[in-house]
Amino acid sequence: MDIEGASAIVTGGAGGLGAATARRLVSLGVSVVIADLAEDAGGRLADELGPAARFVRTDVTDESSMRAAVDAASESGPLRIAVAAHGGPVAGSRILDRSNQPYDLDVFRRTLDIYLVGTFNALRLSAARMVEAPALDSGQRGVVINTASIAAFEGQIGQSDYAAAKGGVVGLGLVAARDLAPLGIRVMTIAPGTFFTPAFQMSEEDAQERWGGAIPNPRRMGRPDEYARLVQAIAENDYLNGEVIRIDGAHRFGPR
Ligand SMILES: NC(=O)c1ccc[n+]([C@@H]2O[C@H](COP(=O)([O-])OP(=O)(O)OC[C@H]3O[C@@H](n4cnc5c(N)ncnc54)[C@H](O)[C@@H]3O)[C@@H](O)[C@H]2O)c1
């Protein structure tokens, strides 16, 4: 797909992976709506990126909020790229704690709401807008790119809610690609390993020291622009559809 002149929406666009994606898409001639809860970071990034970028305060779990962000994205061109990269730190603990008390059901529900329901909300509303854009000569209209995690496959101790949500995002991908295929809309899923972003809430040096050494090659955490370059490759290559791509330096999570 030729993406120049298209419009994109990036949920979590003020965060680590989302901001790198917004930067890269703008550099490729795409107009980007940074759809995020974080007003300060989102506003700063929009200022940095100039007129091709706009921050719209968005809660992905809320129908009307997400609709407004999609509306804003389609004001600056046909919406052809929707990237779901929202989320953030998840505390998590074992299903039974040290005193054998069960994991809080509301916390579990909330994690699923943000990571899985929010991703589906962004996907369905973006697709509904993409379908209104004229098809390109290739018959394609656009692409939805969701973010899972390698925790979808190798969930670690204490990650029951996060791994379940990300497993849901993986399961959603092929169904969505099949559902939307007749409309010329592709759906892809990226499963990142360990990328240094604000979600780690520590300095890059400390994070690299703690996690970098466990990654086979390159022996370091991922860089957000490496994720963004995968987004670009997926958007540009029409034959990528209905698949999950791990981007993890050959990392496989152990139990902890
Ligand atoms: N960083 C990693 O190592 C890694 C690995 C695997 C998967 N992921 C996934 O990638 C995505 C982005 O992670 P990141 O590391 O860039 O995180 P991040 O914390 O840097 O950014 C996430 C952004 O999402 C926003 N957000 C949170 N809740 C939201 C909501 N309800 N509506 C809209 N925006 C909301 C936050 O304000 C933040 O700006 C997450 O889904 C995460 O699970 C990250």
The ligand as an SDF file (V2000), in Angstrom:
LIG
                    3D

 44 48  0  0  0  0  0  0  0  0999 V2000
    7.5140   -2.1620   25.8740 N   0  0  0  0  0  0  0  0  0  0  0  0
    7.5180   -3.4790   25.7680 C   0  0  0  0  0  0  0  0  0  0  0  0
    8.4890   -4.1480   26.0730 O   0  0  0  0  0  0  0  0  0  0  0  0
    6.2890   -4.2070   25.2650 C   0  0  0  0  0  0  0  0  0  0  0  0
    6.3950   -5.5850   25.0470 C   0  0  0  0  0  0  0  0  0  0  0  0
    5.2880   -6.2760   24.5890 C   0  0  0  0  0  0  0  0  0  0  0  0
    4.1040   -5.6090   24.3370 C   0  0  0  0  0  0  0  0  0  0  0  0
    4.0340   -4.2810   24.5580 N   0  0  0  0  0  0  0  0  0  0  0  0
    2.7470   -3.6310   24.3240 C   0  0  0  0  0  0  0  0  0  0  0  0
    2.8850   -2.4880   23.5260 O   0  0  0  0  0  0  0  0  0  0  0  0
    1.9050   -1.5120   23.8860 C   0  0  0  0  0  0  0  0  0  0  0  0
    2.6150   -0.2010   24.1610 C   0  0  0  0  0  0  0  0  0  0  0  0
    3.5390   -0.3870   25.2080 O   0  0  0  0  0  0  0  0  0  0  0  0
    4.6100    0.7230   25.6000 P   0  0  0  0  0  0  0  0  0  0  0  0
    5.7600   -0.0150   26.1820 O   0  0  0  0  0  0  0  0  0  0  0  0
    4.8190    1.6560   24.4710 O   0  0  0  0  0  0  0  0  0  0  0  0
    3.8420    1.4460   26.8080 O   0  0  0  0  0  0  0  0  0  0  0  0
    3.8730    2.9690   27.2860 P   0  0  0  0  0  0  0  0  0  0  0  0
    3.4570    2.9430   28.7170 O   0  0  0  0  0  0  0  0  0  0  0  0
    5.1640    3.6250   26.9260 O   0  0  0  0  0  0  0  0  0  0  0  0
    2.7320    3.6500   26.3940 O   0  0  0  0  0  0  0  0  0  0  0  0
    1.3960    3.2600   26.4820 C   0  0  0  0  0  0  0  0  0  0  0  0
    0.5070    4.4600   26.2270 C   0  0  0  0  0  0  0  0  0  0  0  0
   -0.8530    4.0170   26.2590 O   0  0  0  0  0  0  0  0  0  0  0  0
   -1.6230    5.0260   26.8710 C   0  0  0  0  0  0  0  0  0  0  0  0
   -2.8800    4.4800   27.3910 N   0  0  0  0  0  0  0  0  0  0  0  0
   -3.0540    3.7170   28.4950 C   0  0  0  0  0  0  0  0  0  0  0  0
   -4.3490    3.4340   28.6580 N   0  0  0  0  0  0  0  0  0  0  0  0
   -5.0150    4.0220   27.6380 C   0  0  0  0  0  0  0  0  0  0  0  0
   -6.3750    4.1060   27.2780 C   0  0  0  0  0  0  0  0  0  0  0  0
   -7.3390    3.5150   28.0140 N   0  0  0  0  0  0  0  0  0  0  0  0
   -6.7090    4.7920   26.1600 N   0  0  0  0  0  0  0  0  0  0  0  0
   -5.7540    5.3930   25.4200 C   0  0  0  0  0  0  0  0  0  0  0  0
   -4.4330    5.3660   25.7180 N   0  0  0  0  0  0  0  0  0  0  0  0
   -4.0790    4.6910   26.8210 C   0  0  0  0  0  0  0  0  0  0  0  0
   -0.7170    5.5800   27.9650 C   0  0  0  0  0  0  0  0  0  0  0  0
   -1.1260    6.8990   28.3360 O   0  0  0  0  0  0  0  0  0  0  0  0
    0.6430    5.5680   27.2770 C   0  0  0  0  0  0  0  0  0  0  0  0
    0.9460    6.7980   26.6460 O   0  0  0  0  0  0  0  0  0  0  0  0
    1.1500   -2.1020   25.0880 C   0  0  0  0  0  0  0  0  0  0  0  0
   -0.0140   -2.7510   24.6310 O   0  0  0  0  0  0  0  0  0  0  0  0
    2.1150   -3.1430   25.6260 C   0  0  0  0  0  0  0  0  0  0  0  0
    1.4750   -4.2000   26.3110 O   0  0  0  0  0  0  0  0  0  0  0  0
    5.0950   -3.5490   25.0060 C   0  0  0  0  0  0  0  0  0  0  0  0
  1  2  1  0
  2  3  2  0
  2  4  1  0
  4  5  1  0
  4 44  2  0
  5  6  2  0
  6  7  1  0
  7  8  2  0
  8  9  1  0
  8 44  1  0
  9 10  1  0
  9 42  1  0
 10 11  1  0
 11 12  1  0
 11 40  1  0
 12 13  1  0
 13 14  1  0
 14 15  2  0
 14 16  1  0
 14 17  1  0
 17 18  1  0
 18 19  2  0
 18 20  1  0
 18 21  1  0
 21 22  1  0
 22 23  1  0
 23 24  1  0
 23 38  1  0
 24 25  1  0
 25 26  1  0
 25 36  1  0
 26 27  1  0
 26 35  1  0
 27 28  2  0
 28 29  1  0
 29 30  1  0
 29 35  2  0
 30 31  1  0
 30 32  2  0
 32 33  1  0
 33 34  2  0
 34 35  1  0
 36 37  1  0
 36 38  1  0
 38 39  1  0
 40 41  1  0
 40 42  1  0
 42 43  1  0
M  CHG  2   8   1  16  -1
M  END
$$$$
